[in-house]
Amino acid sequence: MAKNQPIGDGHRIGAVKNRTQVYNQTTDLWIKRGPDGRFMDCKTSCGKFKGVRRENNC
């Protein structure tokens, strides 16, 4: 997991490990995928997940 110290300053040191995100063109949202390959979460606000690696959409 990424380090977030000091707490509340709004930035992350390093990337979140074993997670990726992919863009869903149908819903126009970003979806986070966990280490086991299953989808974990869907972003409801605009933008990408912070500090999570992106997959290629080919």
C-alpha positions, 0 to 999 in steps of 0.5 A: 500500500502507498504511504500517505504521511503526513495525513491530510496534505493531499498527496501520495508517495509511491503508487498503489501496489497490485491494482490497476484502473481501466476506462469504461467508454460505455459508462464514461467512468474509471473502474479499479481492478484488484490483485485477483483480477476482479473489479473493486470499485467504480469512480463516480466523480470525474477523473481517474483514481489517484496513484493507481496504474492504468491498463492499456485499452486496446 
